[in-house]
Amino acid sequence: MTIFAKITGTGSYLPKNRIDNFQLAEKLLSKGIETSDEWIYTRSGIKARHFSAPEEMTSDLAVEAALKAIEAAKVDVQDIDMIILATSTPDNLGGFPSTACIVQKKLGITNDCAAFDVQAVCSGFMYGLHLANALITSGANRRILLIGAETFSRILNFQDRTTCVLFGDGAGAVLLEASSSPGILSTAVHADGSQTDILCIPGYAKDGVIEGSGFLEMDGQAVFKLAVKVLEQVGQEALQKADLQASQIDWLIPHQANIRIMQSTAKKLGIAPDHVIVTVHDQGNTSAASVPLALDDGIRSGKIVRGQNLLLEGVGGGFAWGAACIRY
Ligand SMILES: CC(C)(COP(=O)(O)OP(=O)(O)OC[C@H]1O[C@@H](n2cnc3c(N)ncnc32)[C@H](O)[C@@H]1OP(=O)(O)O)[C@@H](O)C(=O)NCCC(=O)NCCS
């Protein structure tokens, strides 16, 4: 019998502190940096983002999202046999110990299940999905908790208006279980290491302190161009592998970085704008959390229903990107 990996529960969490563009512009002005709601919204589609409290770590956001996914899937936490957590903002420097292990402890899971982080920046959730699907369909695992969680506010340079207005914090989680019915239909992930410089944190640890900049840096226009190109390619690849036409996709759930990238990708793939889940206006770019946050939003708002075909896409630093077709 063919084994599929099926999403049996989703959950998400946004920090309470919601900052709209007007509030952010005011904060930046106090540092002598000028921006406006109009500039941010017309370039990115972002109206607001959520920033975690000083004591709120990535693992805390991840746990809140995971608890909702576990509740929706109606599973006992001790039956989870793996935790995969996608993040670029782990609780500890160097991601050591992994934030997944911290989440395992905070969830009270005592069954020694495997737990590790995936680092593929904004496509981390797609990489995690690719792995989880392979592990479940091979029979190696039966119940995987996959989380995308970020506290990007900690790595934003609030002196750099070209980046700090675009990102936010949040977490999204899915419970994936072995099932006789589909399921994840296809996954595809890729990377191009020749583009490491266009979106990165250049600093590194030396003698216990950060050498160079510990802030996110980005060449916005280079990222924009590459993102549009690879998202179309990988979307087509995932459709082909799943033997689906774009017209059979009920919902495109793209990485929520920028409304213009999302609209352009949907158009190139031949998916109508009203079949795209959009959360970027209220969340900004939450990196590895953005796809599972949008998925949970689509499900809980009643747009996405069982039996529909979904196309998920992620892209970001590395450069790394990926896509998946799912029968929900
Ligand atoms: C970042 C991005 C919104 C910038 O838009 P853009 O049209 O390329 O804008 P530019 O960088 O050319 O800047 C245009 C002007 O706006 C100014 N500007 C930049 N940020 C600004 C801000 N927050 N507020 C006001 N003005 C700003 C620039 O200084 C520049 O001014 P100048 O012409 O006087 O030099 C756009 O490149 C983008 O969306 N890139 C993709 C980013 C992304 O999605 N990254 C994550 C991928 S995972």
The ligand as an SDF file (V2000), in Angstrom:
LIG
                    3D

 48 50  0  0  0  0  0  0  0  0999 V2000
   13.2050   46.2760   -1.3360 C   0  0  0  0  0  0  0  0  0  0  0  0
   12.2810   46.8160   -2.4130 C   0  0  0  0  0  0  0  0  0  0  0  0
   10.8600   47.0000   -1.8440 C   0  0  0  0  0  0  0  0  0  0  0  0
   12.8240   48.1760   -2.8470 C   0  0  0  0  0  0  0  0  0  0  0  0
   12.0290   48.6690   -3.8970 O   0  0  0  0  0  0  0  0  0  0  0  0
   12.7220   49.3570   -5.1510 P   0  0  0  0  0  0  0  0  0  0  0  0
   11.6450   49.8230   -6.0360 O   0  0  0  0  0  0  0  0  0  0  0  0
   13.7100   48.3840   -5.6980 O   0  0  0  0  0  0  0  0  0  0  0  0
   13.3920   50.5940   -4.4820 O   0  0  0  0  0  0  0  0  0  0  0  0
   14.8950   51.0650   -4.5740 P   0  0  0  0  0  0  0  0  0  0  0  0
   15.7600   50.1830   -3.7490 O   0  0  0  0  0  0  0  0  0  0  0  0
   15.2400   51.2720   -6.0280 O   0  0  0  0  0  0  0  0  0  0  0  0
   14.7920   52.4710   -3.8900 O   0  0  0  0  0  0  0  0  0  0  0  0
   14.0240   53.5040   -4.4760 C   0  0  0  0  0  0  0  0  0  0  0  0
   14.1550   54.7280   -3.5960 C   0  0  0  0  0  0  0  0  0  0  0  0
   13.4110   54.5090   -2.3840 O   0  0  0  0  0  0  0  0  0  0  0  0
   14.2400   54.8120   -1.2660 C   0  0  0  0  0  0  0  0  0  0  0  0
   13.8280   53.9490   -0.1550 N   0  0  0  0  0  0  0  0  0  0  0  0
   14.2910   52.7300    0.1590 C   0  0  0  0  0  0  0  0  0  0  0  0
   13.6430   52.2670    1.2520 N   0  0  0  0  0  0  0  0  0  0  0  0
   12.7660   53.2170    1.6150 C   0  0  0  0  0  0  0  0  0  0  0  0
   11.8260   53.3370    2.6440 C   0  0  0  0  0  0  0  0  0  0  0  0
   11.6200   52.3480    3.5420 N   0  0  0  0  0  0  0  0  0  0  0  0
   11.0790   54.4420    2.7220 N   0  0  0  0  0  0  0  0  0  0  0  0
   11.2380   55.4510    1.8450 C   0  0  0  0  0  0  0  0  0  0  0  0
   12.1250   55.4030    0.8460 N   0  0  0  0  0  0  0  0  0  0  0  0
   12.8810   54.2990    0.7330 C   0  0  0  0  0  0  0  0  0  0  0  0
   15.6380   54.5140   -1.7470 C   0  0  0  0  0  0  0  0  0  0  0  0
   16.5790   55.2070   -0.9730 O   0  0  0  0  0  0  0  0  0  0  0  0
   15.5750   55.0330   -3.1660 C   0  0  0  0  0  0  0  0  0  0  0  0
   15.7090   56.4270   -3.1390 O   0  0  0  0  0  0  0  0  0  0  0  0
   16.6070   57.1810   -4.2390 P   0  0  0  0  0  0  0  0  0  0  0  0
   15.9340   56.8490   -5.5540 O   0  0  0  0  0  0  0  0  0  0  0  0
   16.5070   58.6010   -3.8430 O   0  0  0  0  0  0  0  0  0  0  0  0
   17.9600   56.5710   -4.1290 O   0  0  0  0  0  0  0  0  0  0  0  0
   12.2330   45.8610   -3.6430 C   0  0  0  0  0  0  0  0  0  0  0  0
   13.4950   45.8330   -4.2870 O   0  0  0  0  0  0  0  0  0  0  0  0
   11.8360   44.4710   -3.2520 C   0  0  0  0  0  0  0  0  0  0  0  0
   10.7070   44.2380   -2.9320 O   0  0  0  0  0  0  0  0  0  0  0  0
   12.7830   43.4940   -3.3250 N   0  0  0  0  0  0  0  0  0  0  0  0
   12.5320   42.1500   -2.8940 C   0  0  0  0  0  0  0  0  0  0  0  0
   12.6890   42.0990   -1.4060 C   0  0  0  0  0  0  0  0  0  0  0  0
   12.2250   40.8030   -0.8170 C   0  0  0  0  0  0  0  0  0  0  0  0
   11.1320   40.3870   -1.0490 O   0  0  0  0  0  0  0  0  0  0  0  0
   13.0970   40.1940   -0.0220 N   0  0  0  0  0  0  0  0  0  0  0  0
   12.8470   39.0050    0.6800 C   0  0  0  0  0  0  0  0  0  0  0  0
   12.9060   37.8240   -0.2040 C   0  0  0  0  0  0  0  0  0  0  0  0
   12.8160   36.4120    0.7570 S   0  0  0  0  0  0  0  0  0  0  0  0
  1  2  1  0
  2  3  1  0
  2  4  1  0
  2 36  1  0
  4  5  1  0
  5  6  1  0
  6  7  2  0
  6  8  1  0
  6  9  1  0
  9 10  1  0
 10 11  2  0
 10 12  1  0
 10 13  1  0
 13 14  1  0
 14 15  1  0
 15 16  1  0
 15 30  1  0
 16 17  1  0
 17 18  1  0
 17 28  1  0
 18 19  1  0
 18 27  1  0
 19 20  2  0
 20 21  1  0
 21 22  1  0
 21 27  2  0
 22 23  1  0
 22 24  2  0
 24 25  1  0
 25 26  2  0
 26 27  1  0
 28 29  1  0
 28 30  1  0
 30 31  1  0
 31 32  1  0
 32 33  2  0
 32 34  1  0
 32 35  1  0
 36 37  1  0
 36 38  1  0
 38 39  2  0
 38 40  1  0
 40 41  1  0
 41 42  1  0
 42 43  1  0
 43 44  2  0
 43 45  1  0
 45 46  1  0
 46 47  1  0
 47 48  1  0
M  END
$$$$
